[in-house]
Amino acid sequence: MHTKKIALITGGSRGLGKNSALALAGKGLDVILTYHTRKEDADDTVQAIAAKGAKASALQLDTSNTAGFEAFAQQLATVLKEEWQRDTFDFLVNNAGTGLHQAFADTSETEFDSLMNIHFKGVFFLTQRLLPLIADGGSIINLSSGLARFATPGYSAYAAMKGAIETLTRYQAKELGSRGIRVNVVAPGAIETDFTKPAMTHNPGMKDFIGSQTALGRMGVPDDIGGLIAALCNPELSWVNAQRIEASGGMFL
């Protein structure tokens, strides 16, 4: 019987998701990750997790399409039973996301709806559908952003969705507490990934500016975030609940 804890992380094939998946594996957790289109990247991540001595599986999921959640939940239940001989998993990390750098005045309804579906509606209903598969005493980690605290022009729609996630997190913590399920928010500051590349390309001085506005003097890297997500899955932090934990190196203090 496989008794290790299992984490499910959405968008785990690259960027912060991949880093978090590897950090979780490094802490002795098995990992199920989802990917949208990059199967090769997901397979590479599964192999990297296996190299750390943990078990992993990758499942395709479009987190913006709620119509696909029922089939995904059934597939997940099958994988848990066949690969782990379990009916549940322990930790859900709602990481999948895309970015948009667009002035408030120029943000289209199509762009808004795309962000809403991925960052808020998708998270809301995927988590709801997976509740029967999350073990009592488990944990949910939702991803927000430093942009929900400080305002940087060009991120109004994205940051508004993250503000919604932070409010949702408190309600989830309140309503799921009877099952011993903790719910917290991790809010990264600016991190060097594919996610921030378009904005940095558009604004060549952005990286230096961010470093100058950060107490620790540099822009963040994925390793700054993955370890925090893994730490929140540790028993030592089991009394941390309904919290927003910002990992930004001290941006815009």
C-alpha positions as CSV (number, residue, x, y, z in Angstrom):
1,M,0.0,0.0,0.0
2,H,1.3,3.4,-1.0
3,T,1.1,5.7,2.0
4,K,2.8,8.8,0.9
5,K,0.9,12.1,0.7
6,I,-0.2,13.2,-2.7
7,A,-0.4,16.7,-4.1
8,L,-2.3,17.8,-7.2
9,I,-0.9,20.9,-8.9
10,T,-2.6,22.5,-11.9
11,G,-0.3,23.9,-14.6
12,G,2.6,21.8,-13.3
13,S,4.5,21.4,-16.6
14,R,6.6,24.6,-16.5
15,G,7.4,27.8,-14.6
16,L,6.3,28.1,-11.0
17,G,4.1,25.0,-11.3
18,K,7.0,22.8,-12.3
19,N,9.3,24.3,-9.6
20,S,6.6,23.7,-7.0
21,A,6.0,20.1,-8.2
22,L,9.8,19.4,-7.9
23,A,9.9,21.1,-4.4
24,L,6.9,18.9,-3.3
25,A,8.7,15.8,-4.5
26,G,11.8,16.9,-2.7
27,K,9.8,17.0,0.5
28,G,8.7,13.4,0.0
29,L,5.3,13.9,-1.6
30,D,4.0,12.2,-4.7
31,V,2.6,14.6,-7.3
32,I,-0.1,14.6,-9.9
33,L,0.2,17.5,-12.3
34,T,-2.0,18.9,-15.0
35,Y,-0.9,20.4,-18.2
36,H,-3.0,22.2,-20.9
37,T,-1.1,21.6,-24.2
38,R,2.5,20.9,-23.4
39,K,2.5,17.1,-22.9
40,E,6.3,16.8,-23.6
41,D,7.0,19.4,-20.8
42,A,4.7,17.5,-18.5
43,D,6.4,14.2,-19.2
44,D,9.8,15.8,-18.6
45,T,8.5,17.0,-15.2
46,V,7.2,13.6,-14.3
47,Q,10.6,12.1,-15.1
48,A,12.3,14.8,-13.0
49,I,10.0,14.0,-10.1
50,A,10.8,10.3,-10.4
51,A,14.5,11.1,-10.3
52,K,13.8,12.6,-6.9
53,G,12.4,9.2,-5.7
54,A,8.7,10.3,-5.8
55,K,5.9,9.0,-7.9
56,A,4.2,11.2,-10.4
57,S,1.5,11.3,-13.0
58,A,0.4,14.0,-15.6
59,L,-3.2,14.6,-16.7
60,Q,-4.4,17.0,-19.4
61,L,-6.8,19.7,-18.2
62,D,-8.1,23.0,-19.6
63,T,-8.7,24.9,-16.3
64,S,-10.7,27.5,-18.2
65,N,-13.3,25.0,-19.4
66,T,-15.7,24.0,-16.6
67,A,-17.5,21.6,-18.9
68,G,-14.4,19.3,-18.8
69,F,-14.1,19.2,-15.0
70,E,-16.5,16.2,-14.5
71,A,-14.5,14.0,-16.9
72,F,-11.2,15.2,-15.3
73,A,-12.4,14.3,-11.8
74,Q,-13.4,10.8,-13.0
75,Q,-10.0,10.4,-14.7
76,L,-8.3,11.6,-11.5
77,A,-10.2,9.1,-9.4
78,T,-9.2,6.3,-11.7
79,V,-5.5,7.3,-11.5
80,L,-5.6,7.5,-7.7
81,K,-7.1,4.1,-7.5
82,E,-4.9,2.4,-10.1
83,E,-1.6,4.1,-9.3
84,W,-1.9,4.8,-5.5
85,Q,-4.7,2.5,-4.3
86,R,-6.4,5.5,-2.8
87,D,-9.7,7.3,-3.2
88,T,-8.4,10.7,-2.3
89,F,-5.4,13.0,-2.5
90,D,-4.1,15.4,0.2
91,F,-3.1,18.8,-1.3
92,L,-4.6,20.8,-4.1
93,V,-2.4,23.6,-5.5
94,N,-4.4,25.9,-7.9
95,N,-1.5,27.2,-9.8
96,A,-2.5,27.2,-13.5
97,G,-2.6,30.7,-15.1
98,T,-1.9,33.0,-17.9
99,G,-1.0,36.7,-17.8
100,L,-2.3,39.8,-19.4
101,H,-0.5,43.2,-19.5
102,Q,-3.0,45.6,-20.8
103,A,-4.1,49.1,-19.7
104,F,-7.5,49.2,-18.0
105,A,-8.8,51.5,-20.7
106,D,-7.8,49.0,-23.4
107,T,-8.8,45.7,-21.8
108,S,-11.3,43.9,-24.0
109,E,-14.3,41.8,-22.8
110,T,-12.7,38.8,-24.5
111,E,-9.5,39.3,-22.6
112,F,-11.4,39.8,-19.3
113,D,-13.5,36.7,-19.8
114,S,-10.4,34.6,-20.6
115,L,-8.7,35.7,-17.3
116,M,-11.9,35.2,-15.4
117,N,-12.4,31.7,-16.7
118,I,-8.8,30.6,-15.8
119,H,-8.1,32.6,-12.7
120,F,-11.4,32.7,-10.9
121,K,-14.3,30.7,-12.3
122,G,-12.1,27.8,-13.2
123,V,-10.5,27.7,-9.7
124,F,-13.9,28.1,-8.0
125,F,-15.6,25.2,-9.8
126,L,-12.6,22.9,-10.2
127,T,-12.0,23.0,-6.4
128,Q,-15.7,22.5,-5.8
129,R,-15.8,19.4,-8.1
130,L,-12.7,18.0,-6.5
131,L,-13.9,18.3,-2.9
132,P,-15.0,14.7,-2.6
133,L,-11.5,13.6,-3.7
134,I,-9.6,15.8,-1.2
135,A,-8.8,13.9,2.0
136,D,-10.2,15.2,5.3
137,G,-7.3,17.0,7.0
138,G,-5.9,18.0,3.6
139,S,-5.1,21.4,2.3
140,I,-5.8,23.8,-0.6
141,I,-3.3,26.4,-1.8
142,N,-4.5,29.1,-4.1
143,L,-2.1,31.3,-6.0
144,S,-2.6,35.1,-6.0
145,S,-0.1,37.8,-6.7
146,G,1.6,40.8,-5.1
147,L,-0.5,42.8,-7.7
148,A,-3.5,42.3,-5.5
149,R,-1.8,44.4,-2.8
150,F,0.1,47.0,-4.9
151,A,-1.1,48.5,-8.1
152,T,1.1,48.5,-11.2
153,P,-0.5,49.9,-14.4
154,G,-1.5,47.3,-16.9
155,Y,-2.7,44.5,-14.6
156,S,-6.2,45.7,-13.5
157,A,-8.1,42.7,-14.8
158,Y,-5.6,40.1,-13.7
159,A,-5.1,41.6,-10.2
160,A,-8.9,41.9,-9.8
161,M,-9.3,38.2,-10.3
162,K,-6.5,37.6,-7.7
163,G,-8.3,39.8,-5.3
164,A,-11.4,37.6,-5.8
165,I,-9.3,34.5,-5.1
166,E,-8.0,36.0,-1.8
167,T,-11.6,36.6,-0.6
168,L,-12.7,33.1,-1.8
169,T,-9.8,31.6,0.1
170,R,-11.1,32.9,3.4
171,Y,-14.6,31.6,2.7
172,Q,-13.3,28.2,1.7
173,A,-11.2,28.0,4.9
174,K,-14.4,28.9,6.9
175,E,-16.6,26.4,5.2
176,L,-14.2,23.5,4.8
177,G,-12.7,23.8,8.3
178,S,-15.2,21.2,9.6
179,R,-13.4,18.6,7.4
180,G,-10.0,19.8,8.7
181,I,-9.1,21.2,5.3
182,R,-6.8,24.3,5.5
183,V,-7.0,26.9,2.7
184,N,-4.2,29.5,2.2
185,V,-3.1,31.9,-0.5
186,V,0.5,32.2,-1.8
187,A,1.0,35.6,-3.5
188,P,4.3,35.8,-5.4
189,G,5.9,39.1,-6.3
190,A,7.4,39.6,-9.8
191,I,9.1,36.3,-10.8
192,E,11.3,35.6,-13.8
193,T,9.3,33.1,-15.8
194,D,7.6,32.7,-19.2
195,F,4.7,34.4,-17.5
196,T,6.5,37.8,-17.0
197,K,8.6,37.6,-20.2
198,P,6.2,39.6,-22.5
199,A,6.1,42.5,-20.1
200,M,9.8,42.5,-19.6
201,T,10.5,42.4,-23.3
202,H,8.1,45.3,-23.7
203,N,9.8,47.2,-20.9
204,P,13.6,46.6,-21.0
205,G,14.3,48.4,-17.7
206,M,11.6,46.5,-15.8
207,K,13.9,43.9,-14.2
208,D,16.3,46.5,-12.8
209,F,13.4,48.7,-11.6
210,I,11.7,45.7,-9.8
211,G,15.1,45.0,-8.1
212,S,15.4,48.6,-7.0
213,Q,11.9,48.5,-5.5
214,T,12.4,45.2,-3.6
215,A,13.9,45.1,-0.1
216,L,16.1,42.2,-1.0
217,G,17.4,44.0,-4.1
218,R,16.5,41.6,-6.9
219,M,13.6,40.1,-8.9
220,G,12.3,36.8,-7.8
221,V,13.1,33.4,-9.4
222,P,10.9,30.2,-9.3
223,D,13.0,28.7,-6.5
224,D,11.7,31.5,-4.2
225,I,8.1,30.2,-4.5
226,G,8.2,26.4,-4.9
227,G,9.8,25.9,-1.5
228,L,7.0,27.9,0.2
229,I,4.3,25.9,-1.5
230,A,5.9,22.7,-0.4
231,A,6.4,24.0,3.1
232,L,2.7,24.8,3.4
233,C,2.1,21.0,2.9
234,N,4.3,20.2,5.9
235,P,2.7,19.1,9.2
236,E,4.7,21.9,10.9
237,L,2.5,24.5,9.3
238,S,-0.8,22.7,9.9
239,W,-2.1,25.5,12.1
240,V,-1.6,28.1,9.3
241,N,-5.1,28.7,7.8
242,A,-6.9,31.4,5.9
243,Q,-3.7,33.3,5.4
244,R,-2.3,35.4,2.5
245,I,1.5,34.7,2.4
246,E,3.3,37.1,0.1
247,A,6.6,35.9,-1.3
248,S,8.0,39.0,-3.0
249,G,11.3,39.7,-1.3
250,G,9.6,42.8,0.1
251,M,8.3,44.6,-3.0
252,F,7.0,48.2,-2.8
253,L,7.1,48.4,1.0
